[in-house]
Amino acid sequence: MLHATSSYMRVDPTCESDVACDGHTEYHLIKQIFTDQHLISIYKKTDNSNGANNSLWEAPIDSAIKINEDAALTPKAACIAAVARNHSGNIIRVWAKKINFLDPATAEAAAINWALNLAIEEGFERVIVESDAKNCIEDLSCPPEASSWRRNANQTAHALAKVAFSLCLPFSCNQDRLPPSVKEAWLRDLAFLLS
């Protein structure tokens, strides 16, 4: 079963509750969508961290994989990227590919869809997909007050989407073979996570 908050989507076959919690954040069910093989549940994120910095990347709970996705566009081309990390912040895999959409909203929606498909293909059992595409998040979360949008939490995926134009696409690697700008963004996230 796929579960989603306004900025998160989870693949969790065991969760059937209308409220989920990872210790400092609660997720309240607001909408469900049935697809061919999955139930996607949209959740509203409620932060109970008492002022913790919610604008930077946060690790998922121990049993989950977080996939950050992003899109980058030029006047003639578009690339999307996805970065999968575990609860320690270590990169499991990154992916990038060209797409045929030159509209920013369509490209961001394609990136979210691709991240969900990658999660299924990789067999990840619990997945959080995080996006910086406010318009897509608001469309998914409907009503608008349910949205939770975090632009700065997506810097590693953003760096990968930007550098993807110079890579041989489609591209995929683990953390040992990251392009330098992507590795730099990831290490900034990791330093914050460990501080």
C-alpha angles and dihedrals in degrees: 000000000000115000125192138186120196087277101016136064121192133198101207119148092186101052116093100151126115088222125049128181134190096190101276103028129057124202120205120200112242106159142008129206124191118215129180095280107003144053111226113203118196114211133191111231117229113191116212097173095114098233101330114155105271096175097077130067114287125198119244123240116283098269097044136084118216118213116195114195135188143168130223124196139192123184090268107026145035134201132188127203139192130195120195117201135173130225091279092055093250115145114243096182142336127208135188134177142164120256133194097233117102095178110098096220092048091047092051091048089049089052092052091048092048092050090054091049091048090052090054093044092049091049094236106171099199117029136173115197112199123194136183091205100113094185093053092045091051092048091051096044099044120192094072095226088065094066124111114188125184115181098177094050090074103058098120093051089044091053090049093049091051095047092044091086088068096045130088100257138252089045132185133164145146126249093277093065103040119144109254097252091049092048090050092052091046092050090052089054091046093049090052092047092052095045 
